[in-house]
């Protein structure tokens, strides 16, 4: 990550294959040995805990958005049929 600069961070999990990916600024990093039980929780989702910085947007989808390295998105995300949650922080209209 580039400290003091804008960074794009994402993640994806394929429960059928037991594979997970973590993305930083468009570069994929495979996470080995992820157990679905580790990702399941009855606790509320907490975002930004122990995070020192700002957050531009948060999107949760029911599909994998990225596969492998990708170009950084430079526009606001739009909702679509795969969007579960989309917040643009600081904007007056949130979805």
C-alpha positions in Angstrom: 0.0 0.0 0.0 1.1 3.5 -0.6 0.9 5.3 2.8 -0.5 8.8 2.5 -2.0 8.1 -0.9 -5.3 6.8 -2.3 -5.3 3.0 -2.4 -7.8 0.5 -3.8 -8.3 -2.6 -1.7 -10.6 -5.5 -2.5 -11.2 -9.2 -1.7 -13.0 -12.2 -3.2 -13.9 -15.6 -1.9 -14.9 -18.7 -3.9 -16.6 -21.0 -1.4 -17.0 -23.9 -3.9 -13.2 -23.9 -4.5 -12.1 -22.7 -1.1 -10.0 -20.0 -2.6 -9.7 -16.4 -1.6 -7.9 -13.4 -3.2 -6.9 -10.1 -1.7 -6.3 -7.1 -4.0 -4.2 -4.0 -3.4 -4.1 -1.3 -6.1 -5.2 -3.8 -8.8 -2.7 -6.5 -8.0 -4.1 -9.9 -6.9 -2.6 -11.8 -4.0 -3.9 -15.4 -3.5 -4.7 -16.4 0.1 -4.0 -20.1 0.6 -6.0 -22.5 2.8 -9.1 -20.4 3.5 -11.8 -22.4 5.4 -15.3 -21.2 4.8 -16.0 -21.5 8.6 -13.4 -18.8 9.1 -15.5 -16.4 7.0 -18.9 -17.3 8.5 -19.9 -15.3 11.5 -23.1 -14.4 13.4 -21.4 -11.2 14.5 -22.1 -7.9 12.7 -19.8 -6.9 9.9 -17.3 -4.3 11.1 -15.5 -2.2 8.5 -12.7 0.2 9.2 -11.9 -1.1 12.7 -8.3 -0.3 13.6 -8.1 1.6 10.4 -6.2 5.0 10.2 -7.4 6.8 7.2 -10.4 7.7 5.1 -12.7 5.5 3.1 -14.2 6.6 -0.2 -16.6 3.7 -0.9 -17.6 0.3 0.4 -19.2 -2.2 -2.0 -20.3 -5.8 -1.1 -21.4 -8.0 -4.0 -22.8 -11.5 -4.4 -20.5 -12.2 -7.3 -16.7 -12.0 -7.9 -15.9 -8.5 -9.4 -12.2 -9.1 -10.1 -10.3 -12.1 -11.3 -6.5 -11.5 -11.5 -4.9 -8.1 -11.8 -7.1 -5.3 -13.0 -7.2 -1.6 -13.9 -8.1 0.6 -11.0 -11.6 2.0 -11.1 -11.6 5.7 -11.4 -15.4 6.4 -11.3 -18.0 6.0 -8.6 -19.4 2.5 -8.5 -23.0 2.0 -9.7 -25.4 -0.5 -8.3 -26.4 -3.5 -10.4 -28.1 -6.9 -9.9 -25.1 -8.2 -8.0 -24.8 -5.3 -5.6 -25.7 -6.2 -2.0 -24.5 -3.0 -0.4 -22.9 0.2 -1.8 -22.0 3.3 0.2 -20.2 6.3 -1.2 -18.9 8.0 2.0 -19.4 11.7 2.0 -22.1 11.6 -0.7 -25.6 12.6 0.1 -27.2 9.7 -1.7 -26.2 6.2 -0.5 -27.5 2.9 -1.8 
